[in-house]
Amino acid sequence: MHYIDFRSDTVTKPGKAMREAMAGAEVGDDVYGEDPTVNRLEEYAAALLGKEAALYASSGTQTNLLALLSHCQRGDEYIVGQLAHTYKYEAGGGAVLGSIQPQPLDLEADGTFDLEKVERAVKPDDYHFARTRLLCLENTHNGMALPLEYLSRAQALAKKQGLKIHLDGARIFNAAVKTGVDAADIAGFADSVSVCLSKGLGAPVGSVLCADSRTINAARRWRKMLGGGMRQAGIIAAAGIFALEHNRERLQQDHDNARVLAEGLSSIETLTVDYVPAQTNMVFVTLPPEAADSLQSSLAKDNVLIPAGRRIRLVTHLDIDRDGVERMIGLMRTFFS
């Protein structure tokens, strides 16, 4: 049964060509550094992001954690957004496993920090305080691509304060398409960047951490300690290569579909639709209270899947075409009529 699934861009399934690439992948033992397909993926990702080296891991949560552990020591601190993925949605890994203190700050509505607040949050060199070592950014944040001018100012602040920058770039290629630049131009503002292959790019699993060689060497040791070393991982790495080679430019289709979805839903008077020019593949919709419990089950009867709740996030991706978007709009109009 075919479902139109708006819950996330993590729900995409590998197509025939990607599966064929996986089936034909040349493999070896990656813990020994002998899997040629993993090595090719890491080299390719590093080149795309303009970094010296890269490390393949099972998830974006792991690559973000590897970055925290590689940049910070026990008792250090990282500054992070209150609603950022690396703080709110990754089970506190930096604190639990690295004894790294998070210093969360509220983000502005556009996903940026007030950099004056960031500067005030940096701790003085005093043994009473944790040592501030890292600034964590997220691009995209809630689907919004961050302005390059802002990233430049954040980089200048980090250099002034002696901080490293880690960029949670799970959807960095969405940001690159939206801003019309190479992903390397965005990654250039950070010392390390994590990139998910299993979201809009459509691979079934995996993320890469890209940085300088020293940081990647440290991250490789941490990955082994965390049990993240994989053996003949070329089978899944091949999907990542295919995703990077074939699915980056097509992200514009997802952005266009999100815009059409937002415009269509905005015509329904009882809905509040949040969609700004910086948005990529996400639309946020606030439902009337009486519909919050029933809309999800109603749409599911027509094979359309959405999250639960009153304020929902709808995400477009490669498994949703324009017909799927139009069908969603039509079903919503019927429901609220």
C-alpha positions as CSV (number, residue, x, y, z in Angstrom):
1,M,0.0,0.0,0.0
2,H,1.4,3.4,-1.0
3,Y,1.4,6.1,1.7
4,I,2.0,9.8,1.3
5,D,4.1,10.4,4.3
6,F,4.6,14.0,5.5
7,R,6.0,13.1,8.9
8,S,9.7,13.5,8.0
9,D,12.2,13.3,5.2
10,T,13.8,10.3,7.1
11,V,11.0,8.1,5.8
12,T,12.3,7.9,2.2
13,K,13.0,4.5,0.8
14,P,15.9,3.6,-1.5
15,G,14.8,3.2,-5.1
16,K,15.8,0.5,-7.6
17,A,19.0,2.3,-8.8
18,M,20.2,2.9,-5.2
19,R,19.5,-0.7,-4.3
20,E,21.5,-1.9,-7.3
21,A,24.4,0.3,-6.3
22,M,24.2,-1.2,-2.8
23,A,24.1,-4.8,-4.1
24,G,27.1,-4.2,-6.3
25,A,29.3,-2.4,-3.8
26,E,32.9,-3.6,-3.3
27,V,33.4,-4.1,0.4
28,G,36.2,-4.8,3.0
29,D,36.7,-4.4,6.7
30,D,36.2,-0.7,7.5
31,V,37.5,-0.9,11.0
32,Y,40.8,-1.9,9.3
33,G,40.3,1.0,6.8
34,E,39.9,-1.6,4.1
35,D,36.4,-1.0,2.8
36,P,37.0,0.8,-0.6
37,T,33.4,2.0,-0.8
38,V,33.4,3.6,2.6
39,N,36.8,5.2,1.8
40,R,35.3,6.6,-1.4
41,L,32.3,8.0,0.4
42,E,34.5,9.7,3.0
43,E,36.8,11.2,0.4
44,Y,33.9,12.3,-1.7
45,A,32.0,13.9,1.2
46,A,35.1,15.7,2.4
47,A,35.7,17.1,-1.0
48,L,32.1,18.3,-1.4
49,L,32.3,20.0,2.0
50,G,35.7,21.5,1.5
51,K,37.3,19.6,4.4
52,E,40.5,17.6,4.8
53,A,38.8,14.3,5.9
54,A,35.5,12.7,6.7
55,L,34.2,9.8,8.9
56,Y,31.2,7.7,8.1
57,A,28.9,6.8,11.0
58,S,25.5,5.3,11.5
59,S,23.5,8.4,12.3
60,G,23.5,12.2,12.6
61,T,23.2,11.8,16.4
62,Q,26.5,9.9,16.4
63,T,28.4,12.3,14.1
64,N,27.2,15.2,16.3
65,L,28.3,13.4,19.4
66,L,31.7,12.5,17.8
67,A,32.2,16.2,17.1
68,L,31.4,17.2,20.7
69,L,33.8,14.6,22.0
70,S,36.5,15.5,19.6
71,H,36.4,19.3,20.2
72,C,35.8,19.3,24.0
73,Q,37.4,17.7,27.1
74,R,35.7,16.7,30.3
75,G,34.5,19.8,32.1
76,D,34.4,21.9,28.9
77,E,31.2,23.6,27.7
78,Y,29.5,24.1,24.4
79,I,27.0,26.8,23.5
80,V,24.0,25.5,21.7
81,G,20.4,26.5,20.8
82,Q,17.7,25.7,23.3
83,L,15.7,23.9,20.5
84,A,18.7,22.7,18.5
85,H,18.9,19.0,17.7
86,T,22.3,18.6,19.4
87,Y,20.8,19.8,22.7
88,K,17.2,18.7,22.7
89,Y,16.9,15.6,20.6
90,E,20.1,13.6,21.2
91,A,19.6,12.2,24.6
92,G,22.1,14.4,26.3
93,G,25.0,12.4,24.9
94,G,27.6,15.1,25.3
95,A,26.9,15.5,29.0
96,V,26.4,11.8,29.7
97,L,29.3,10.3,27.7
98,G,31.7,13.2,27.5
99,S,31.0,15.2,30.7
100,I,30.6,18.2,28.5
101,Q,28.3,20.9,29.8
102,P,25.8,22.4,27.4
103,Q,25.0,26.1,27.7
104,P,21.7,26.4,25.9
105,L,20.5,29.8,24.6
106,D,17.3,30.8,23.0
107,L,17.4,31.0,19.2
108,E,15.7,33.9,17.3
109,A,12.7,33.2,15.2
110,D,14.8,32.8,12.1
111,G,17.0,30.1,13.7
112,T,20.0,32.4,14.4
113,F,21.6,33.3,17.7
114,D,21.7,36.9,19.0
115,L,25.5,36.9,18.8
116,E,25.8,39.5,21.6
117,K,24.1,37.0,23.9
118,V,26.5,34.3,22.7
119,E,29.4,36.5,23.5
120,R,28.1,37.3,27.0
121,A,27.6,33.5,27.6
122,V,31.3,32.7,27.0
123,K,32.8,32.0,30.4
124,P,35.8,33.9,31.7
125,D,39.1,32.0,32.2
126,D,38.4,31.3,35.8
127,Y,38.5,27.9,37.6
128,H,34.9,28.6,39.0
129,F,33.5,28.0,35.5
130,A,33.4,25.4,32.8
131,R,35.7,26.2,29.9
132,T,33.7,27.4,26.9
133,R,35.2,25.6,23.9
134,L,32.6,25.2,21.2
135,L,29.8,27.0,19.5
136,C,27.2,24.6,17.9
137,L,25.1,25.9,15.0
138,E,22.4,24.2,13.0
139,N,21.7,24.7,9.3
140,T,18.9,24.3,8.4
141,H,17.0,24.9,11.6
142,N,13.3,24.0,11.4
143,G,13.8,24.0,7.7
144,M,15.1,27.5,7.5
145,A,18.4,28.2,5.7
146,L,20.7,30.5,7.7
147,P,22.0,33.6,6.0
148,L,25.7,33.5,5.0
149,E,26.2,36.9,6.4
150,Y,25.1,35.6,9.8
151,L,27.4,32.6,9.5
152,S,30.3,34.9,8.8
153,R,29.6,37.0,11.9
154,A,29.3,33.8,14.0
155,Q,32.7,32.6,12.7
156,A,34.3,36.0,13.5
157,L,32.9,35.9,17.0
158,A,34.2,32.3,17.5
159,K,37.7,33.3,16.4
160,K,37.6,36.3,18.7
161,Q,36.7,34.1,21.7
162,G,38.9,31.2,20.8
163,L,36.0,28.8,20.1
164,K,35.6,26.1,17.5
165,I,32.4,25.9,15.6
166,H,30.5,22.6,14.9
167,L,27.7,22.8,12.4
168,D,24.9,20.3,12.6
169,G,24.4,20.3,8.8
170,A,22.0,17.4,8.7
171,R,20.2,19.2,5.8
172,I,23.2,21.4,4.6
173,F,22.5,20.6,1.0
174,N,18.9,21.9,1.4
175,A,20.5,25.1,2.7
176,A,23.0,25.2,-0.2
177,V,20.2,24.8,-2.8
178,K,18.1,27.5,-1.0
179,T,20.9,30.0,-0.9
180,G,22.3,29.2,-4.3
181,V,25.9,28.4,-3.1
182,D,28.0,25.3,-2.8
183,A,27.7,23.3,0.4
184,A,31.5,23.9,0.9
185,D,30.8,27.7,1.1
186,I,28.5,27.0,4.1
187,A,30.8,24.4,5.7
188,G,33.7,26.9,5.4
189,F,32.3,28.8,8.3
190,A,32.6,25.8,10.6
191,D,35.5,23.7,11.9
192,S,33.4,20.5,11.6
193,V,30.1,19.7,10.0
194,S,27.8,16.6,10.2
195,V,25.8,15.7,7.1
196,C,22.9,13.3,7.1
197,L,22.5,11.0,4.1
198,S,19.2,9.5,5.3
199,K,17.0,12.6,5.2
200,G,16.3,14.5,2.0
201,L,19.2,12.8,0.2
202,G,17.3,9.5,0.5
203,A,19.9,7.0,1.7
204,P,18.5,4.4,4.1
205,V,21.1,5.0,6.8
206,G,24.2,7.0,7.6
207,S,25.9,10.3,8.3
208,V,29.3,11.8,7.6
209,L,31.4,14.1,9.9
210,C,33.7,16.3,7.9
211,A,36.6,18.3,9.4
212,D,40.4,18.6,9.5
213,S,42.4,15.4,9.7
214,R,43.2,15.8,13.4
215,T,39.6,16.1,14.4
216,I,38.6,13.1,12.2
217,N,41.4,11.0,13.7
218,A,40.0,11.8,17.2
219,A,36.5,11.1,16.1
220,R,37.5,7.7,14.7
221,R,38.8,6.7,18.1
222,W,35.6,7.9,19.7
223,R,33.5,6.0,17.2
224,K,35.3,2.8,18.0
225,M,34.8,3.4,21.8
226,L,31.1,4.0,21.2
227,G,30.8,0.7,19.4
228,G,30.2,2.5,16.1
229,G,32.9,0.7,14.1
230,M,31.4,-1.2,11.2
231,R,32.8,-4.0,9.1
232,Q,31.7,-4.5,5.5
233,A,29.8,-1.2,5.6
234,G,30.4,-0.5,1.9
235,I,26.9,-1.9,1.2
236,I,25.3,1.0,3.0
237,A,28.0,3.5,2.1
238,A,27.2,2.9,-1.6
239,A,23.7,4.2,-0.9
240,G,25.3,7.4,0.5
241,I,27.5,7.8,-2.6
242,F,24.5,7.4,-4.8
243,A,22.5,9.9,-2.7
244,L,25.3,12.5,-3.0
245,E,25.8,12.0,-6.7
246,H,22.1,11.9,-7.7
247,N,19.9,13.5,-5.1
248,R,21.4,16.9,-4.2
249,E,20.2,19.0,-7.1
250,R,16.7,17.5,-7.0
251,L,16.1,19.0,-3.5
252,Q,14.8,22.1,-5.3
253,Q,11.7,20.0,-6.1
254,D,11.1,19.4,-2.4
255,H,11.4,23.1,-1.8
256,D,8.9,23.9,-4.6
257,N,6.5,21.3,-3.3
258,A,6.7,22.8,0.2
259,R,5.9,26.2,-1.2
260,V,2.9,24.8,-3.1
261,L,1.7,23.0,0.1
262,A,2.0,26.1,2.2
263,E,0.1,28.2,-0.4
264,G,-2.7,25.6,-0.6
265,L,-3.1,25.2,3.1
266,S,-3.1,28.9,3.6
267,S,-6.3,29.1,1.7
268,I,-8.1,27.2,4.5
269,E,-9.3,29.8,7.0
270,T,-9.1,27.7,10.1
271,L,-5.4,26.9,9.7
272,T,-2.4,29.0,10.7
273,V,0.4,28.2,8.3
274,D,4.0,29.2,9.1
275,Y,6.1,29.5,6.0
276,V,8.8,32.1,5.4
277,P,11.1,32.9,2.4
278,A,14.0,31.1,4.1
279,Q,12.1,27.8,4.3
280,T,13.3,24.8,2.4
281,N,11.2,21.5,2.7
282,M,9.1,22.1,5.8
283,V,5.8,23.7,6.5
284,F,4.4,24.3,10.0
285,V,0.7,24.3,10.6
286,T,-1.3,25.1,13.7
287,L,-4.6,23.3,13.8
288,P,-7.8,24.4,15.6
289,P,-8.1,22.6,18.9
290,E,-11.1,20.6,17.9
291,A,-9.2,19.1,14.9
292,A,-5.9,18.2,16.7
293,D,-7.0,14.7,17.7
294,S,-9.0,13.7,14.7
295,L,-7.1,15.0,11.6
296,Q,-4.3,12.5,11.8
297,S,-6.6,9.4,11.9
298,S,-8.9,10.9,9.2
299,L,-6.0,11.4,6.8
300,A,-4.6,8.0,7.6
301,K,-7.7,6.4,6.2
302,D,-6.8,8.0,2.9
303,N,-3.1,6.7,3.2
304,V,-1.7,10.2,4.1
305,L,0.5,10.3,7.2
306,I,1.1,13.4,9.4
307,P,2.5,13.9,12.9
308,A,0.2,14.1,15.9
309,G,-0.4,17.3,17.8
310,R,-1.9,20.7,17.4
311,R,1.2,22.4,15.7
312,I,2.5,19.9,13.1
313,R,5.5,19.9,10.9
314,L,4.9,18.7,7.3
315,V,8.0,17.7,5.4
316,T,8.4,17.2,1.7
317,H,10.9,14.8,0.2
318,L,11.7,12.6,-2.8
319,D,8.9,10.1,-2.1
320,I,6.3,12.9,-2.4
321,D,5.5,14.3,-5.8
322,R,3.4,17.2,-6.8
323,D,0.3,15.0,-7.1
324,G,0.8,13.9,-3.5
325,V,1.0,17.5,-2.4
326,E,-2.2,18.3,-4.3
327,R,-3.9,15.3,-2.8
328,M,-3.0,16.4,0.7
329,I,-4.3,19.9,0.0
330,G,-7.6,18.5,-1.3
331,L,-8.1,16.2,1.7
332,M,-7.4,19.0,4.1
333,R,-9.9,21.2,2.4
334,T,-12.5,18.5,2.5
335,F,-11.8,17.8,6.2
336,F,-12.1,21.4,7.3
337,S,-15.1,22.1,5.1
